Amino acid sequence: MSLAIAPEVAAALDAGGPVVALESTIVSHGLPRPDNLRIAREIEDAVRAGGAVPATIALVDGVVRVGLDDAALEAIALREDVVKCSARDLAVAAARGGTGATTVAATAHVAAQAGIALFATGGLGGVHREARSTWDESADLVALARTGICIVCAGVKSILDVGATLERLETLGVSVVGYGTDRFPGFYLADSGFPLTWRVDAPDEVAAILAARVGLGLDGGALVVANPIAAGDQLDPVLHERVLSESLAAATEQGVTGRDVTPFLLARFHAETAGASLEANVRLVLANAHLAGRIAAAR
């Protein structure tokens, strides 16, 4: 089964032009309807403003598509039968003719298969807080360890075990650099409380690292560019800490475990911050898409 690459994306790749991959799970499962369709187009526009061609990736009626036309984007945003596809799910869903939105892991894999070097998303999956007893960690981490791609993100959500996630990324050989910061961002917050070893301050610095990785044969895994949400756009840290503490306690009290924990906590954040967490999510995704476009154009 081959990938269906949109004409604009294929032309850019053939010419050696800048292309940025975008995941589709945020469109189908991360944003409310009908605003998700509008925001999906705004994310693509942010990539274009950065100087690159956007390539939103999704499975549509059994076909893995790299770059979506309006009809496909509407299908991912509005249809009821869209499943969430990690890398492990993609072949099964495709063989059955399904329609699915790709997670970070699946998007990174497909992008690399298509020859796309840059990928923008909101935040990475990571190690869950209860992982010492459940072994629960995101497939994103393993995917990044074996996929040669540069991913621009706002770190990981504070609902995860940030310190353990950074340790796993180090163990897996995934390079992490802070963009304009020496601190690892915490998605809704500009600073998760953890320091970073490496910092870059311009797109051409990232482009130079990517070139050096190829020259040294170190491009088999991902380069994570951790781009913090703007200080003025982040959630109020005091509100964030209160909602996080109360939500974790509520999850324990209600017996929420495993894969149900993340959507439970995110729903609590949305409700308890009166939608401010969702607004922060949108702003940081747009910023990441724009930065990824700039990095792609600088290569």
Summary of the structure (lengths in Angstrom):
residues: 299
radius of gyration: 17.9
end to end distance: 30.2
largest distance: 55.9
contacts: 1098
relative contact order: 0.15
helix: 49%
strand: 19%
